[in-house]
Amino acid sequence: MLIPFLHLLNQEIFKKLNRKHEFFSTGLMNKLFFYHLVFAGIYYSYAFFNPSDSKRYFRVPGTEGKTWGGFLDTGTSFIDFLSYPFINFFGFSYEMMMLLFSWIGFLGFVYAYLFFKENISLNIKLFKRIDFLTLILFLPNMHFWTASLGKGAPIFLGLMLFAYALKEPRTRFFSLSLGSLLVFAIRPHMFLLLAGAGMLSIFLNKNQISLKQKAIFVGAITGVLLLFHKQILGVMNLGNSQNLIADFLSFTENRAKDLDNATSGVPMTEYSIVEKFFTFWFRPLFFDAPGILGIIVSIENLIYLILFGKLFKKSFFGFLKTAPANVKLSLILFFTSSFAMTFVMSNLGIILRQKSMIMYFLFFVIYYFMAYEKDTVFRLKQEVTGRKTITKAA
């Protein structure tokens, strides 16, 4: 009963989005929804034979003996808080909770689609046949980690809501607030990076909001960071630290060593910064793919690598100088998040899960740059055609 209900709910959401955005494709989003459901089924089957945090997220809210408000905290406890009323008040089963969170993850893809399509009107083809946006919306790894009960689905929705709202922060205050709240509640340290990138984006967009509104925004963000700095630093056990830098380095070293010992661990502590980034973004590849699932993931990582290669042009640096603020925001957020995660991630399985949160920010930069190049070529052709026409007329 839940599947047709969510499908009908989607149609109402799509109608509202269609009225707001002429480019919105209800047909594409419906296809994406059923595609996402396939991965919900795949993850559900995977959880039967492998350890899965989803089992813990279903068990704890119903057995801990706490009240609903007792789970209101950041991190893992916040997922328990979200799950509590559905499990205890509405009697949702494990399967229903998996489906519900899968739908939350799907909404993240809807807002990712809006984020891309609203900012980039041109259609970009890869190898003259493959539509760029369709390809990245249907990448398997992205759907696998956002199709289950856990942190992946709501934090992905939060990030995409935030990215979508920054286009028009004055009229999308609810989306901006909800996205920020989800990111902060689930991963406070990620919110720190998001807030910094968001403030930078607003200041780079000189005509986006008034100076007074900028001051209010910066004041609000600063106040939130000061008010909740212990929760943010507490993720890395730094809430009462007297020497943040030294304690952070100690934490990352111990964390990386612990993950090195896992079955899919990699010696990140021994890698150079370039090797760390390459491992985080593009591994596993075929040479270290564990089994059939590893080969499937390797194919997707190869696609990431090919897309990333599109940026290795001299014109990219000229493009960055004139690029809009949301492009610079995406690039800054992608690199800073990657930099932070490479110090604590030494397990390919965890890396696969964590990088799914931020890869769309890289895809957005690549997509925008390719659209910029296409538009530049088109303008040059028009200029050449115009000159030839003037010459013939003369």
Secondary structure, 3 states (H helix, E strand, C coil): CHHHHHHHHHHHHHHHHHHHCCCCCHHHHHHHHHHHHHHHHHHHHHHHHCCCHHHHHHHHHHHCCCCHHHHCCCCHHHHHHHHHHHHHCCCCCHHHHHHHHHHHHHHHHHHHHHHHHHHCCCCCEECCCEEHHHHHHCCHHHHHCCCCCCCHHHHHHHHHHHHHHCCCCCCCHHHHHHHHHHHHHHCHHHHHHHHHHHHHHHHHCCCCCCHHHHHHHHHHHHHHHHHCHHHHHHCCCCCCCCCHHHHHHHHHHHHHHHHHCCCCECCHHHCCHHHHHHHHHHCCCHHHCCHHHHHHHHHHHHHHHHHHHHHCCHHHHHHHHHCCHHHHHHHHHHHHHHHHHHCCCCEHHHHHHHHCCCHHHHHHHHHHHHHHHHHHHHHHHHHHHHHHHHHHHC
